[in-house]
Amino acid sequence: MLQTQATNTAWTGKAIVLIGLMGAGKTTVGRRLAQRMRLPFVDADHEIEAAAGMTVADIFERFGEAHFRDGERRVIARLVDGAPKIIATGGGAFMNVETRARIRERGVSIWLKAEIDILVKRCARRSNRPLLANGDLKATLTRLMSERYPVYAEADLTVMSVDGPHDAVVDQIMQSLPAAYHDYARLHAKPGHAHAVHPNE
């Protein structure tokens, strides 16, 4: 039976924000985590595209990366200031100082950390990532890892994104989240899924 302590385990209302390089699985894991948590899921890149009326690739091509990053910063600020949800961010979002501060204040950040071979394997399947459009895929990802991983390490939690079922990554996230999130997930779990909420039970 679930026991709650309102002072310690009440739902905090903070958004759960997934960060990491392209290919880390933020969107897929985010959707499944949202189902597990019974929360809405939002992909920040999709929100940017909806606001701009064009794809991320088109924004990069027509206006440049700086213009895209400015829009990204404003969209994420709006998303984390709203109702509780799961947010998947673009690979460069957490590099912005203002965005990091806003996420730290308003959300719980989770870095989906992946090894280079996994990133290459996943990114090779898609051709719509502007920063990977030209040049050697592995070399570009290796450079981005060296630039971004030290900053990603500032996230509240780090979970390894492994080459296996995405639900295993969701399980890792659920094990890492504070008690408040577990209680919320249990209270909103579908019948028959109670044991999927916390693998250590």
trRosetta pair geometry for C-beta under 8 A, 3 or more apart (Angstrom, degrees):
i j d omega theta_ij theta_ji phi_ij phi_ji
2 183 6.9 122 -168 -138 122 79
2 186 5.4 153 -98 128 136 139
2 187 6.9 179 138 -73 172 75
4 9 5.6 -137 -152 82 74 121
4 10 7.5 79 179 -78 116 60
4 183 5.7 98 -109 -153 99 138
5 8 4.6 12 99 39 117 102
5 9 5.2 87 55 14 76 104
6 9 7.5 -69 -95 55 13 70
6 10 5.1 35 -160 -57 57 113
7 10 7.4 35 -64 -8 6 108
8 179 6.9 14 135 77 95 137
8 180 7.9 -143 138 -67 52 89
9 179 4.7 -70 -114 121 102 111
9 180 5.1 -178 -162 -89 51 59
9 182 7.9 -55 -157 63 115 89
9 183 4.7 99 158 -20 114 152
10 180 6.3 -9 81 -130 30 107
10 183 7.8 -73 -105 87 18 145
11 84 7.2 -50 165 -63 118 167
11 180 5.7 138 -109 174 31 101
11 181 7.7 86 -125 -91 73 42
11 183 7.1 -134 -63 87 74 102
11 184 4.4 84 -96 -81 110 122
12 178 7.7 49 -21 75 134 136
12 180 5.0 75 -24 127 93 159
12 181 7.8 -36 17 -58 105 77
13 84 5.1 -123 -154 -61 47 111
14 84 6.8 47 68 -114 18 93
14 106 6.4 164 -137 159 87 46
14 107 5.0 151 175 -123 97 37
14 108 5.4 97 117 -19 128 87
15 79 6.9 96 -122 138 171 85
15 80 5.0 -124 34 -126 140 68
15 82 7.8 58 -61 64 127 72
15 84 6.0 -178 -83 -142 56 49
15 85 5.3 -9 -124 56 99 68
15 86 7.3 164 -169 -93 81 19
15 87 5.5 29 166 -6 128 116
15 106 6.6 21 26 132 102 91
15 107 4.1 -41 70 -110 84 111
15 108 7.4 -162 94 27 45 68
16 33 7.0 -111 103 138 145 137
16 37 7.5 166 12 -41 145 173
16 39 7.7 106 22 81 112 160
16 85 7.7 -128 35 106 73 38
16 86 5.1 -20 69 -112 103 69
16 87 7.1 171 85 24 50 72
16 107 6.6 168 -89 -171 15 102
16 108 5.3 -23 -112 66 65 99
16 110 6.5 10 -178 -3 93 120
16 177 7.6 -34 -110 -110 131 126
16 181 7.4 75 -70 -120 128 140
17 76 8.0 66 -134 -159 132 110
17 80 6.7 -13 -68 -93 129 114
17 87 4.8 -16 -112 68 70 109
17 89 6.2 29 -175 -23 96 118
17 103 5.1 -87 50 -146 165 118
17 107 4.5 66 -14 135 114 149
17 108 6.9 167 22 77 78 43
17 109 4.9 -32 75 -104 104 65
17 110 7.0 162 81 21 49 72
18 26 4.4 159 122 -145 125 94
18 29 6.6 154 -129 88 157 112
18 30 5.2 -123 11 -78 147 107
18 33 7.8 146 -57 31 129 152
18 86 7.2 28 -16 -179 108 89
18 87 6.8 -169 22 92 74 54
18 88 5.0 -19 62 -110 118 62
18 89 6.5 -176 81 16 60 78
18 109 8.0 147 -94 -158 15 58
18 110 5.4 -30 -106 71 61 97
18 112 5.9 20 -168 -18 102 113
19 26 7.3 16 -116 -105 6 134
19 89 5.5 -10 -99 55 69 121
19 93 6.9 -129 -120 70 97 102
19 94 4.4 42 -142 -40 142 142
19 109 5.8 6 -3 -168 121 104
19 110 7.0 161 23 78 75 43
19 111 5.3 -36 76 -101 95 64
19 112 7.3 177 79 17 41 75
19 152 5.9 -171 120 -132 119 92
19 155 5.8 -159 48 -89 127 132
20 24 3.4 -68 129 55 133 172
20 25 7.8 -10 88 45 147 63
20 26 5.7 176 50 -61 106 109
20 91 6.9 -53 109 -116 40 74
20 111 5.6 124 -73 -164 89 63
20 112 3.9 -70 -31 61 159 81
20 113 6.5 -142 -120 -71 115 36
20 114 6.9 81 -179 1 129 97
20 152 6.5 75 -99 -139 52 141
20 161 6.9 91 -175 -14 164 140
21 24 5.3 119 60 -37 64 110
21 91 4.9 39 -138 -132 41 121
21 114 6.8 -111 54 46 107 106
21 119 5.9 -1 102 -124 131 136
21 141 6.8 91 172 -149 148 90
21 144 5.9 115 -122 122 121 125
21 145 6.7 -36 -58 -82 151 73
21 148 6.5 133 -75 82 93 145
22 90 7.8 -7 -72 -163 91 68
22 91 4.7 -65 -33 -45 75 136
22 119 7.4 93 89 -158 61 101
22 123 5.9 79 118 -100 103 113
22 129 5.2 94 -174 -131 166 146
22 131 7.5 165 1 58 141 114
22 132 6.8 -121 78 -21 148 133
23 114 6.6 -125 114 76 89 156
23 118 7.1 152 148 124 110 74
23 119 4.1 108 99 -146 141 66
23 120 7.6 67 -169 -25 166 17
23 121 7.8 128 -164 65 126 59
23 122 3.8 140 -150 83 93 119
23 123 4.3 -59 -69 -50 130 90
23 141 7.5 -17 31 -122 146 134
24 91 7.9 136 2 -100 116 95
24 112 4.1 130 155 102 119 110
24 113 7.2 -20 -137 -88 123 9
24 114 4.7 -165 -117 -6 73 123
24 119 7.0 -8 -65 -98 61 95
24 161 4.8 139 -171 17 72 164
25 28 5.1 -64 -164 54 79 106
25 29 4.7 73 134 -20 100 110
25 112 5.8 -129 61 165 88 152
25 114 7.3 122 3 -62 99 136
25 122 7.4 -99 -60 -134 78 163
25 161 4.8 172 28 -153 123 133
25 166 6.0 -172 -171 -119 133 106
25 169 6.4 100 106 43 146 173
26 29 6.2 -61 -134 47 19 104
26 30 5.6 25 162 -27 60 116
26 88 4.0 132 143 -150 102 104
26 89 6.9 -90 -180 45 156 50
26 112 5.8 -166 -77 25 73 142
27 30 5.6 -55 -140 35 23 115
27 31 6.5 25 160 -20 61 102
27 43 5.5 20 -116 -106 102 121
27 88 4.8 128 -85 149 54 172
28 31 6.1 -52 -152 30 28 109
28 32 6.7 17 155 -8 62 108
28 166 5.1 -101 131 -118 113 160
29 32 5.9 -64 -151 43 33 106
29 33 5.9 34 153 -21 70 109
29 88 7.9 132 66 -97 80 117
29 112 6.3 150 42 -98 158 147
29 161 7.2 -101 -44 -115 148 108
29 166 5.3 -145 -84 -170 71 107
29 169 5.0 -62 -116 101 126 130
29 170 6.0 -176 -156 -66 82 80
29 173 7.4 125 172 -24 118 143
30 33 5.7 -54 -141 38 29 111
30 34 6.2 33 157 -23 64 105
30 41 5.5 127 140 -148 95 115
30 43 7.3 138 85 -84 149 76
30 86 5.0 164 -166 143 86 118
30 87 7.3 -77 -145 107 137 12
30 88 4.0 -109 -23 -57 162 109
31 34 5.7 -55 -151 33 28 113
31 35 6.7 30 151 -18 62 103
31 41 5.2 75 -105 -167 54 175
31 86 7.9 -179 -76 95 22 139
32 35 5.6 -48 -150 33 37 113
32 36 6.4 38 150 -19 65 105
32 166 5.8 141 8 121 154 115
32 167 6.2 -122 173 -91 150 67
32 170 5.0 -96 114 -68 114 145
33 36 5.5 -54 -149 37 34 113
33 37 6.0 18 157 -7 69 113
33 41 7.8 121 70 -97 79 113
33 86 5.4 150 95 -124 107 153
33 170 5.1 -166 -78 -127 75 99
33 173 5.9 -29 -110 85 127 153
33 174 7.8 -171 -131 -56 89 87
34 37 5.9 -63 -138 49 28 101
34 38 7.9 152 166 -30 55 3
34 39 5.1 -105 -145 75 74 77
34 40 6.5 -42 -157 133 127 15
34 41 3.6 -99 -36 -59 166 102
34 85 7.4 3 -118 -169 113 68
34 86 4.2 -126 -75 27 93 137
35 38 7.4 23 -174 -73 28 43
36 170 5.8 146 -19 175 152 129
36 174 6.7 -91 145 -74 146 127
36 185 6.1 0 143 -146 79 125
36 189 8.0 -10 -169 -109 56 87
36 193 8.0 -148 -129 160 66 129
36 196 6.8 -122 -127 126 103 106
36 197 6.5 150 -177 -112 96 64
37 86 6.7 132 47 -49 139 118
37 181 7.0 -42 -123 -172 118 95
37 184 6.7 25 -162 108 87 108
37 185 5.0 -69 -117 -96 57 97
37 188 7.3 40 165 74 41 129
38 184 7.8 -144 56 147 102 87
38 185 6.9 152 15 -129 94 55
38 188 3.6 -123 46 136 155 130
38 189 7.2 -133 -30 -75 123 33
39 84 5.9 -85 -136 126 124 94
39 85 5.5 169 160 -127 108 40
39 86 5.5 118 95 -19 119 90
40 83 7.2 62 27 96 129 115
40 85 4.4 -39 74 -122 91 106
40 86 7.2 -164 95 28 46 74
41 85 6.8 164 -93 -178 20 96
41 86 4.8 -23 -109 70 72 106
41 87 8.0 166 -159 -81 53 30
41 88 7.4 24 -175 -10 96 101
42 46 7.6 -143 -175 62 63 110
42 47 6.3 27 178 -46 107 125
42 79 5.8 -163 103 -141 151 127
42 85 5.5 38 0 145 109 141
42 86 7.2 164 25 84 66 54
42 87 5.2 -17 70 -109 98 72
42 88 7.3 -165 95 26 49 71
43 46 4.1 68 82 8 106 112
43 47 6.9 178 89 -12 55 83
43 87 8.0 147 -100 -159 20 55
43 88 4.9 -18 -116 62 67 110
44 47 5.5 -54 -151 35 37 114
44 48 6.4 40 151 -22 67 102
44 72 6.7 66 151 -149 120 84
44 75 5.8 129 -162 115 88 121
44 76 5.6 7 -132 -81 137 87
44 79 6.5 -101 -100 -9 91 161
44 87 6.1 55 -50 -177 99 100
44 88 6.5 -141 5 90 83 55
44 89 4.8 21 15 -116 145 56
44 90 6.0 -107 85 -15 115 81
44 93 6.4 38 98 -79 160 155
45 48 5.5 -51 -150 33 34 113
45 49 6.4 35 151 -19 65 104
45 56 5.4 -31 -162 -59 107 136
45 88 7.9 -47 10 105 93 95
45 90 5.2 103 -67 -69 102 103
46 49 5.6 -51 -148 36 34 113
46 50 6.3 36 152 -21 65 104
47 50 5.7 -52 -147 35 32 112
47 51 6.4 30 154 -18 64 107
47 75 5.0 146 111 -169 118 129
47 79 6.8 -171 7 -67 176 123
48 51 5.8 -58 -149 37 30 109
48 52 6.1 11 159 -5 67 114
48 56 6.5 61 93 -89 125 89
48 59 7.4 -56 146 -21 114 165
48 68 7.3 58 176 -159 145 80
48 71 5.4 104 -142 128 103 115
48 72 5.8 -16 -89 -88 140 66
48 75 5.2 -104 -76 -23 78 165
48 90 7.9 -13 2 -30 146 131
49 52 6.1 -65 -139 47 27 99
49 53 7.8 161 169 -19 55 5
49 54 6.6 -115 -148 88 73 32
49 55 5.6 3 -125 -118 119 37
49 56 6.1 -68 -71 -41 101 71
49 59 7.9 -127 -99 -24 64 124
50 53 7.6 26 -176 -69 25 44
51 71 6.8 177 91 -170 132 117
51 75 6.4 -145 -2 -89 151 116
52 59 5.7 2 155 -84 168 120
52 71 6.5 22 -62 -162 116 163
54 58 4.1 -100 164 88 117 135
54 59 5.9 147 94 -54 110 77
54 62 7.5 3 123 19 164 140
55 58 4.6 98 55 6 79 101
55 59 7.1 -137 98 -6 44 84
55 128 7.3 -82 173 -168 137 118
56 59 5.6 -52 -151 32 34 113
56 60 6.5 35 152 -19 66 103
56 68 6.8 74 -155 -142 78 133
56 90 7.6 156 -130 -103 149 139
56 128 7.6 95 61 154 103 97
56 130 6.5 -126 130 -17 93 117
57 60 5.8 -54 -152 35 31 112
57 61 6.3 26 153 -17 65 110
57 128 5.6 -99 -44 -166 132 76
57 129 7.9 -115 -80 -103 99 5
57 130 5.2 169 -116 -68 64 95
57 133 7.7 110 -134 -71 107 135
58 61 5.6 -56 -143 40 33 110
58 62 5.9 14 165 -6 70 114
59 62 6.4 -65 -136 46 23 97
59 63 5.6 -39 -173 40 63 111
59 67 6.7 -144 175 101 95 107
59 68 4.8 113 126 -90 123 101
59 71 7.3 -91 -162 39 149 148
60 63 7.5 -75 -112 58 9 69
60 64 6.8 16 -158 -150 47 13
60 65 6.0 22 -130 -76 88 64
60 68 5.8 -10 -76 -38 68 146
60 130 3.9 69 33 -132 173 161
61 130 7.5 -145 -44 -121 75 121
63 67 3.7 -67 140 62 117 159
63 68 6.9 141 85 -42 108 74
64 67 5.2 98 65 8 78 101
64 68 7.3 -142 104 -3 44 91
65 68 5.5 -59 -151 39 38 113
65 69 6.1 37 154 -22 72 105
65 92 8.0 -15 -170 93 113 174
65 130 7.6 179 -88 116 92 139
66 69 5.8 -53 -146 35 31 110
66 70 6.6 34 154 -22 63 103
67 70 5.9 -53 -153 31 31 112
67 71 6.7 26 153 -12 63 106
68 71 5.9 -62 -155 41 33 108
68 72 6.1 37 150 -24 68 109
69 72 5.3 -51 -143 36 34 118
69 73 6.3 41 155 -25 65 100
69 92 6.5 -73 -104 120 104 127
69 96 6.5 158 -179 -71 107 125
70 73 5.8 -49 -151 29 30 112
70 74 6.8 23 153 -12 62 106
71 74 5.9 -58 -150 39 34 108
71 75 6.2 32 155 -19 69 108
72 75 5.8 -57 -145 37 29 110
72 76 6.3 23 161 -14 66 108
72 90 6.2 -71 -135 33 138 130
72 92 7.4 66 105 86 169 95
72 93 5.5 -131 160 -104 125 90
72 96 7.6 165 98 -15 108 147
72 99 7.6 -16 124 -85 92 148
73 76 6.3 -61 -147 39 25 105
73 77 6.4 28 155 -21 62 109
73 93 7.7 166 -81 -146 54 78
73 96 5.4 -127 -94 155 108 169
73 98 6.1 47 -157 82 125 118
73 99 5.3 -117 -125 -62 78 107
74 77 5.7 -53 -148 34 31 114
74 78 6.6 31 154 -18 63 104
75 78 5.8 -58 -156 35 32 110
75 79 6.3 29 151 -20 67 108
76 79 5.5 -52 -143 36 36 113
76 80 6.2 24 164 -11 70 106
76 87 7.3 111 -135 168 83 146
76 89 6.3 33 -105 -114 129 114
76 93 5.8 124 -58 -163 154 128
76 99 5.4 39 86 -138 143 109
76 102 7.0 127 120 89 98 135
76 103 7.3 -33 160 -64 121 101
77 80 6.6 -60 -142 41 24 99
77 81 6.4 18 159 -16 60 117
77 98 7.8 -23 -75 138 119 106
77 99 7.3 -106 -58 -108 81 70
77 102 5.4 -73 -110 -162 77 167
78 81 6.0 -70 -149 39 27 108
78 82 6.7 29 157 -30 63 110
79 82 6.1 -61 -158 22 30 113
79 85 7.2 -92 -178 67 92 132
79 87 5.4 110 143 -110 136 139
80 87 6.9 -70 -73 -7 78 162
80 102 5.8 131 69 143 144 101
80 103 5.9 -133 -98 -100 161 58
80 106 4.1 110 151 101 109 132
80 107 4.9 -86 -139 -35 115 120
81 102 7.9 -53 -51 -173 92 114
81 106 6.2 -62 -80 -140 53 159
82 85 7.2 10 91 3 104 124
87 107 7.3 -55 32 -132 127 157
89 93 3.9 -100 172 46 122 151
89 94 6.5 110 102 -39 148 86
90 93 4.9 116 58 -32 77 102
91 131 7.5 -103 67 37 135 147
91 144 7.1 8 156 177 136 138
91 148 7.1 -19 168 -142 91 171
92 95 5.1 -47 -169 20 65 124
92 96 7.7 69 145 -27 78 89
92 131 7.8 136 -42 -43 123 150
92 148 7.6 -105 -106 -102 56 133
93 96 6.5 -54 -176 16 43 108
93 99 5.6 -130 169 155 77 159
94 99 6.5 -130 -112 108 31 117
94 100 5.8 75 -165 -85 67 89
94 103 7.2 -45 -114 23 85 158
94 109 7.2 106 -115 -152 127 139
94 148 7.7 93 75 -163 103 103
94 151 6.3 155 121 131 99 109
94 152 6.2 83 97 -98 147 66
94 154 7.9 174 169 63 117 104
94 155 7.3 -27 -149 -73 152 98
95 99 7.9 34 59 56 40 126
95 100 8.0 -84 134 -45 2 113
95 147 8.0 9 -113 138 133 101
95 148 6.2 -72 -76 -117 111 93
95 151 5.7 72 -108 110 64 164
96 99 3.9 68 79 12 110 113
96 100 6.6 -180 87 -14 55 82
97 100 5.8 -54 -149 34 30 111
97 101 6.5 27 155 -17 64 107
98 101 5.8 -57 -151 37 31 110
98 102 6.3 29 153 -19 66 107
99 102 5.7 -55 -146 37 32 110
99 103 6.2 30 157 -16 66 107
100 103 5.9 -58 -147 39 28 108
100 104 6.1 31 154 -22 65 109
100 151 7.6 -104 -85 -180 143 103
100 154 6.6 23 -159 100 131 138
101 104 5.6 -54 -145 36 30 113
101 105 6.3 25 156 -16 64 109
102 105 5.9 -59 -148 39 30 108
102 106 5.9 -13 168 15 67 117
103 106 6.5 -75 -128 55 23 84
103 107 4.8 -50 -161 51 66 115
103 109 5.2 64 146 -66 125 114
104 107 7.6 -26 -49 56 10 70
104 109 7.0 -36 -80 -10 59 123
104 156 7.7 151 -121 -54 70 100
108 156 5.2 -86 -162 58 70 156
108 157 7.0 26 166 2 100 112
108 177 7.2 85 132 -130 158 88
108 178 7.6 -138 -109 6 152 107
108 181 7.9 -83 35 -56 162 139
109 154 7.9 16 87 107 148 72
109 155 4.1 -123 118 -144 109 85
109 156 4.9 129 54 8 73 91
109 157 7.2 177 96 31 54 70
110 155 6.2 111 -124 168 9 133
110 156 6.9 -45 -70 64 53 90
110 157 4.7 -17 -112 73 77 104
110 158 7.5 163 -163 -91 59 22
110 159 6.0 5 -179 7 107 112
110 173 6.1 35 -159 -128 158 107
110 176 7.4 121 -122 94 115 137
111 152 4.6 111 -127 170 133 101
111 153 7.1 -30 -19 -86 171 30
111 155 3.9 170 -31 27 100 155
111 157 7.1 -168 23 95 71 52
111 158 4.7 -17 63 -112 107 73
111 159 7.1 164 81 27 55 62
112 159 5.9 -26 -106 75 58 91
112 160 7.9 64 -163 -179 56 11
112 161 4.3 52 174 -48 97 122
112 169 6.9 34 -132 -170 110 135
113 149 7.6 74 -129 -133 104 99
113 152 7.1 143 -88 129 91 137
113 158 5.6 18 -14 -170 127 100
113 159 7.0 164 21 78 83 36
113 160 5.6 -49 74 -106 92 52
113 161 6.4 173 69 10 33 85
114 118 4.6 -113 -180 84 111 126
114 119 5.2 133 106 -56 122 89
114 160 7.3 114 -90 -167 47 62
114 161 4.2 -43 -72 69 99 108
114 162 7.8 -172 -120 -72 81 24
115 118 5.1 90 62 9 77 105
115 119 7.2 -148 96 -6 38 91
116 119 5.7 -59 -149 38 34 111
116 120 6.2 33 157 -20 69 106
116 138 6.7 67 170 -152 113 88
116 141 6.1 136 -143 115 84 119
116 142 6.0 23 -124 -85 134 80
116 145 6.6 -66 -85 -38 94 159
117 120 5.8 -52 -145 36 31 111
117 121 6.3 34 156 -21 64 107
117 163 7.9 -41 105 -52 97 139
118 121 5.8 -55 -149 35 30 113
118 122 6.3 20 158 -11 65 110
118 161 6.9 173 128 107 149 92
118 162 7.3 -130 -102 -159 155 28
118 163 5.0 -143 -109 -64 108 98
119 122 6.1 -63 -147 42 28 104
119 123 5.8 17 163 -12 68 115
119 141 5.1 162 118 -167 132 146
119 145 7.9 -171 17 -65 166 117
120 123 6.1 -61 -135 43 24 103
120 124 6.1 33 162 -32 62 109
120 137 5.8 114 -136 122 86 114
120 138 5.1 5 -100 -90 133 84
120 141 6.1 -147 -72 33 76 158
121 124 6.2 -56 -153 23 21 114
121 125 7.8 23 150 -24 53 101
121 163 7.2 37 62 -114 152 122
122 125 6.2 -55 -171 18 38 112
122 126 7.9 -6 151 10 65 103
123 126 6.4 -78 -158 50 44 88
123 129 6.5 -53 -151 21 102 153
123 132 5.8 -115 176 -157 129 170
123 137 6.1 172 102 -168 121 121
123 141 6.7 -179 20 -74 158 133
124 137 6.3 76 -82 162 83 172
126 129 6.4 82 109 -19 107 101
127 133 7.4 78 -177 -116 74 72
129 132 4.3 28 93 32 114 111
129 133 6.9 -163 87 -50 57 72
130 133 5.6 -28 -152 -19 35 120
131 140 6.8 161 144 173 85 128
131 144 7.2 85 142 -80 139 137
132 137 6.0 42 -164 -125 107 80
132 140 5.7 158 -114 101 70 150
132 141 7.3 24 -105 -59 114 87
135 139 6.5 -97 152 74 108 115
135 140 5.5 117 96 -56 119 115
136 139 3.8 55 87 18 116 115
136 140 6.4 170 84 -16 59 85
137 140 6.0 -60 -150 36 26 109
137 141 6.3 19 158 -12 64 110
138 141 5.9 -58 -145 41 30 108
138 142 6.1 34 155 -23 65 108
139 142 5.7 -53 -146 35 29 114
139 143 6.5 31 154 -19 63 104
140 143 5.8 -55 -152 35 31 111
140 144 6.4 27 152 -16 66 107
141 144 5.6 -54 -145 39 34 111
141 145 6.3 42 153 -26 65 102
142 145 5.6 -49 -150 30 31 115
142 146 6.7 28 153 -17 62 103
143 146 5.9 -56 -153 35 32 108
143 147 6.4 23 153 -12 66 110
144 147 5.7 -60 -145 42 33 108
144 148 5.5 -1 169 5 71 121
145 148 6.5 -71 -126 50 20 90
145 149 5.2 23 -177 -31 65 119
146 149 6.9 -25 -102 23 15 108
147 150 8.0 -93 162 28 21 97
147 151 7.9 -12 141 6 59 116
148 151 5.6 -68 -159 45 50 107
148 152 5.7 51 148 -26 83 106
149 152 5.3 -50 -137 37 35 114
149 153 6.4 50 157 -35 63 98
150 153 5.7 -46 -158 17 31 120
151 154 6.0 -38 -175 9 46 114
152 155 5.9 -13 176 -18 60 113
152 158 7.9 95 139 -108 95 103
153 158 7.2 -5 -128 -76 57 135
155 158 6.1 121 75 -70 116 73
157 173 7.5 107 120 -135 143 69
157 176 4.8 115 -157 148 138 133
157 177 7.4 -58 -50 -81 166 53
159 169 6.2 109 140 -163 124 82
159 172 4.6 135 -152 119 115 121
159 173 5.4 -42 -66 -75 167 72
159 176 6.1 -132 -75 -1 107 154
160 169 7.7 -126 93 -116 52 90
160 172 7.0 -101 46 -174 70 171
161 169 5.6 22 -118 -113 64 140
162 168 6.6 -49 54 100 118 129
162 169 6.8 -175 26 -71 78 94
164 168 5.4 0 103 31 117 147
165 168 4.9 104 75 -11 87 99
165 169 8.0 -157 107 1 58 79
166 169 5.5 -47 -163 32 52 113
166 170 6.5 55 141 -20 72 100
167 170 5.1 -47 -148 36 43 117
167 171 6.4 52 149 -25 67 98
168 171 5.5 -45 -151 30 34 116
168 172 6.8 39 148 -20 62 100
169 172 5.5 -48 -154 32 37 114
169 173 6.6 39 148 -20 66 101
170 173 5.6 -52 -151 34 35 113
170 174 6.4 35 152 -19 67 105
171 174 5.7 -55 -148 36 31 111
171 175 6.5 32 153 -19 64 105
171 196 8.0 -95 -93 -169 92 68
171 199 4.8 42 -161 -31 113 138
172 175 5.7 -56 -152 35 31 112
172 176 6.4 23 153 -16 65 112
173 176 5.7 -66 -150 40 31 108
173 177 6.3 38 156 -35 69 103
174 177 6.0 -43 -141 18 31 113
174 181 7.7 -146 -136 119 61 114
174 182 7.0 99 -174 -97 85 84
174 185 7.0 -68 -133 44 111 175
174 197 6.4 -168 -162 174 144 47
174 198 5.9 -144 146 -98 118 54
174 199 6.9 115 83 -3 121 89
175 198 7.2 116 -88 -149 61 69
175 199 6.3 -44 -65 44 108 103
175 200 6.2 98 -118 -21 102 116
177 181 4.0 -60 150 65 133 143
177 182 6.4 159 91 -44 106 79
178 181 5.8 100 65 7 67 98
178 182 7.7 -129 111 -1 40 92
179 182 5.4 -58 -152 37 43 114
179 183 6.2 41 154 -21 74 104
180 183 5.9 -56 -151 35 30 110
180 184 6.5 29 153 -18 64 106
181 184 5.6 -51 -147 36 34 112
181 185 6.2 34 154 -19 66 107
182 185 5.8 -58 -147 38 30 110
182 186 6.2 30 156 -19 66 107
182 197 6.8 115 -153 149 72 107
182 198 5.6 43 -143 -75 116 125
183 186 5.8 -53 -146 36 30 111
183 187 6.3 29 157 -18 64 109
184 187 5.9 -59 -149 37 28 110
184 188 6.4 -3 162 6 64 114
185 188 6.3 -76 -144 52 26 92
185 189 6.1 52 154 -60 66 94
185 197 4.7 158 127 -149 117 116
185 198 7.7 136 87 -44 129 88
186 189 5.6 -29 -144 -9 30 119
186 194 6.7 49 -140 -144 80 84
186 197 5.4 149 -80 122 67 166
186 198 7.4 -19 -69 -12 106 115
189 193 5.0 -149 -180 87 103 97
189 194 5.3 123 108 -93 153 56
189 196 7.6 156 -146 60 125 90
189 197 5.3 -80 -84 -56 137 130
190 193 4.7 53 64 16 84 128
191 194 8.0 -13 -144 -32 33 94
193 196 4.8 -48 -171 33 78 120
193 197 6.9 92 135 -40 83 87
194 197 6.0 -46 -168 8 39 115
195 198 7.7 -88 -160 58 39 61
195 199 7.9 66 163 -108 74 41
195 201 6.3 -136 -133 69 71 123
196 199 7.7 4 -150 -73 35 72
197 201 7.9 35 73 -9 83 137
198 201 4.7 84 94 -29 103 107
